[in-house]
Amino acid sequence: MRLLKISSQSLLPILIGQQQQFKTHNNIDYRGELILAADHQQQLNLPNEVALAIVKLIDVRPIVDQFEYKIEFVSLIHPISTTQTTAIDDQRIHREPYNWFGPQALVIEKKMQDFINSYDGPLSENGGIPRAFIPDNIAEPIILSDKYWHDYATFVYDPDGSFAQQIQPIFKIE
């Protein structure tokens, strides 16, 4: 699938659903689905050289010395390194079942918190709820979220480790 690298500052608002357009100096003569990736940059706590989403390219307009792209968000994808690449083999693309940047993630987290607040069963040695006592429809999305954020964090420019410290999985990542 074709790949377009844009700044993290342009990419993140698309992922959280705040924007359906962006500007860049790159012009591609193409319409249809493509992958958006963060370009190479070293800005604190922002993703760097990583593919994160599939969008549908609707329109491109030249504006002064840039191009404005109108897009439709299709799917978040599991982070893929984009160092020195202009396309990604479809076999490497894993579409996430949820947008971990969007409101779906908040609903999933709330279901887990509601379960924790109402749980009155046995606890593990570390004081947590044993996985066997958490219903699959609550635990499985959280496990996927844990894996996504764990892998995403490896692409974030984080020289002091402060971003990685904020990513605390609920379940042990294997």
Long-range contacts (C-beta under 8 A, 24 or more apart in sequence): 1-33, 1-34, 1-35, 1-54, 1-87, 1-88, 1-90, 1-93, 2-28, 2-30, 2-34, 2-35, 2-86, 2-87, 3-34, 3-35, 3-36, 3-37, 3-51, 3-82, 3-85, 3-86, 3-87, 3-88, 4-28, 4-34, 4-35, 4-36, 4-37, 4-69, 5-36, 5-37, 5-38, 5-39, 5-40, 5-49, 5-82, 6-36, 6-37, 6-38, 6-39, 7-38, 7-39, 7-41, 8-38, 8-39, 8-41, 8-43, 8-46, 8-47, 8-48, 9-43, 9-46, 11-36, 11-37, 11-38, 11-47, 11-52, 11-53, 12-46, 12-47, 12-101, 14-53, 14-55, 14-71, 14-73, 15-52, 15-53, 15-73, 15-76, 15-99, 15-101, 15-102, 16-101, 16-102, 17-73, 17-99, 17-101, 17-102, 17-103, 20-70, 20-71, 20-72, 20-73, 21-68, 21-69, 21-70, 21-71, 22-68, 22-69, 22-71, 23-63, 23-66, 23-67, 23-68, 23-69, 24-66, 24-67, 24-69, 25-65, 25-66, 25-67, 26-67, 27-60, 27-62, 27-67, 28-57, 28-60, 30-57, 31-57, 31-58, 31-59, 32-56, 32-57, 33-57, 33-74, 35-77, 35-88, 35-93, 36-71, 37-80, 37-82, 38-82, 38-155, 41-157, 42-157, 43-157, 44-157, 44-158, 44-159, 45-156, 45-157, 45-158, 45-162, 45-163, 46-156, 46-157, 47-79, 47-152, 47-155, 47-156, 47-157, 48-155, 48-156, 48-157, 49-81, 49-82, 49-83, 49-155, 50-79, 50-80, 50-81, 50-82, 50-152, 50-155, 51-77, 51-79, 51-80, 51-81, 51-82, 51-88, 52-76, 52-77, 52-79, 52-152, 53-77, 54-93, 54-95, 73-99, 75-99, 76-100, 76-101, 76-102, 78-148, 78-151, 79-148, 79-151, 79-152, 79-154, 79-155, 81-155, 96-144, 96-148, 97-141, 97-144, 98-141, 98-144, 98-145, 100-145, 100-148, 100-149, 100-152, 105-145, 108-141, 108-142, 108-145, 109-142, 109-145, 111-138, 112-138, 112-142, 112-170, 131-171, 139-171, 142-170, 142-171, 143-171, 145-170, 146-170, 146-171, 146-173, 147-173
